[in-house]
Amino acid sequence: MATSAAGDVLVQGGRVVDETGERTADVLIRDGVILEAGPKLTAAGARVVDASDAIVAPGLVDLQVHFREPGREDAEDIQSGARAAALGGFTAVVAMPNTTPPLDDAKVVAAVMEQGRRAACHVTFAGCITKGREGRELAPMGELYELGVRIFTDDGDCVADANVMRRAFEYASALPGAVIAQHAEDPALVAGGHMHEGEWSARLGIPGRPAAAEVTIVARDIALARLTGGRYHVLHMSTAGATELVRAAKAEGLRVTSEASPQHFTLTDAECASFDPVFKMNPPLRSAADRDAIVAGLVDGTIDAIATDHAPHTPQSKELPFEEAPPGMLGVETALAVALTELVETGLLSLSDVLARLSWQPARIAGLDQLGHGLPIAAGNPANICVIDPQNSWVVDAEQSASKSRNTPWAGRKLIGRVRHTIRLGHPVVMNGAITT
């Protein structure tokens, strides 16, 4: 029996699944760090966290969330978004810079970084590639990097000017660990479009956004990554063509990574036949063939990460007609369950493979492994952990969301698998499915 100190936490009775493999182990935590991980641990006086019949895994890491602060706190703020993320098993997330004002200024970034450190999960931030996200003049990337920014993107908009993108790659190459991430939609090709251009857009009479808008930008950016030696990450990849380009770039040895959102490996543009704006997003829900290609990319490792693209909007804005409503849908509370239901329960991926794409692989892309996220459940590592009940069957209730918004496409759907506990630096921020902070 270990001698317990005040504040010790013992995660007991679970099956550990991390990058090193699977094993039965209890986890003893002290002062925010894993003290010991092994079978049948005891510690008198420790706070016991029940993990019986559950999976104990490194905390999940989301490469793309929109927490709307500053500027649209009515839809979400850093604290509400972080609580929702913690309920979904995330111990770290990367918030996008398409706020008002955008995150292109060191003072603004420093302020939100401070807020992120006090949240229920670790919230770090991507910085803009260009000033004002206008695609013309580079933002002060060096200053933002010094504050801890590692991902640079104008997400919500595409950097359409190839010369500006080239200079961004060249600048970022001088910043160790920096990544250029792209919202890959050619603005000229998608102008005026509100859903995927294809059979369903023609049937519904809704102007479309063609798959070619993504494919052409990804092809160009891969060429620039090859030219500059820079690191390139494709945000919310949605098309078969882009997936094949990334697959080829990886085979070539280029420093290219990509992510897919749960909606893009599950839903299709046929959902838009309801005219319900909850199914509107950018990039849009694609054809069944594109969806199947995204699934194949997840299965063969072409796609490195599952990222939610969590995009809250107020009920008033999402109740507008389809073509007037803003794009985006919630994701952090349901991403793990959707992945378990759609990928593990169907036999497409193992539990370990899904956790890799939700935890340690995105952590490495964002450099968050250096801050203790996605690491193995082992002595000496920071205690950032989620405990998952893999057989918990539940129905998504939008009204029960911790987000300020309700625009989830999963409302009313039965999912299998749910987070029981989330531990951030040794502190249980979610216990038995309820937020504690």
C-alpha positions, 0 to 999 in steps of 0.5 A: 500500500502506498502512503497517501498524501493530501490530494492524491487521486487513485483511478481504480479498476480500469483498462489502460489504453495508450500509445504503448498498448493495453493493460489492466492498471490502476493509476495513482496521481499526486501533485498533478503527476502520475506517481504509479501505474500498475495492477491492484494499487492501493493508497490509504486516504486517496480520492478513489475514481471508479474506472471499473468496466471502463477505459483509462486513456490519455486525455483527448486533444482537439485541433479545431474548436471555435469558442467565439471569444472575443466577440461572440460570447453569446454563442460560446465563450472560452469557459463554456466551451472548455466545460463542454470539451471536458465533458467530451474527454478533452484535456486540451483543445486548439481554438481557432483565430476567427474571432472579433477581433481576430487573433492576429495581435500579441495583446489579444492572444495573450489575453485569451491565452490567460483565459485558456489556462483557467478553463476546465481543459487546457485551451490554447490558440491558433494564430492568424496567418494574415492580418485581419484574416484578409489574406494579404499581409502576414500577421506577426507570426514570430510574436505570436509564436513567442506567446505559445502559438504553434498553429497558424491559420486563417480558418473560416477563410482560405489564404487564396494568394499563393505568394502570401501562402509561400511566405507564410511557409517560409516564415513558419519554417524558421519557428520550430514546431510551427504548422501552417494549417489551411481552410482549403476552399478556393473562395472564387469557386465557393462564392455564393454556395451553401452546400456541396455541389452535386446531385442534392444541391441540384435537386434542392435548388441550393447553390453549391460549393464544389469539391474542386474548391478543396482539391485545388487548394490542397494541391497548391499548398502541398506544392508549396510545402514541397518547395519550402520544406514547411509543415502543412496541415489540412483542416476538416478535410472533406473530399476524396480528391484531397484525401488522395493528394495527402496520401501521395504527399505522405508517401513522398515524405512531405511534412503533411498532416490532415484531420477530419471531423465526425460529420464528414466521416458520418453524414452526407449532403443528403441531410440537407434535404431537410433544409435544416440549417443544423446540417450546414457547414463549411466545408459542406457535408459531401457526397457518399463517395467523399464520406467513404473516402474520408473513412478510408483515409482514417482507416489507412492513416492518411488522416492523422486526427479527428477534430471536431470543428466545434462551431456554436451559433445562437439558436436565433441565427441557426433558425434562419432559412438555410441559405441565410444561416451561418455554417457550423455545428457543435462537436466536442461533447459527442466526437468520441461517442460518434467515433466509437459508434461509427468506427469501432462498433462497425469494426472499421477501427480498433479502440486504440486507433480511434484514441490515437486519432483523438489524443496522441496524434493530434497532440503531437501535431499541435506540440501539445505533447510537450505540455503533457497531453496525449502521453502514455499513462506512465509514472512521471507524466502529467495526469491528463486522463479521460475515463471512458465507458465504452458500452454506455448507450445514450441519446443526444439531448441538445438541451443538456449541452454544456455549450451555450448553443444547441446546434448539434446534428446528433440531437436525438441520435443513439450513440455508444460510448461516453466519458465517465471522468476527465482528469486535468493535471490530477484534478477531476474536472468531470466526475460521473459525467458531470462537470465539477468546475 
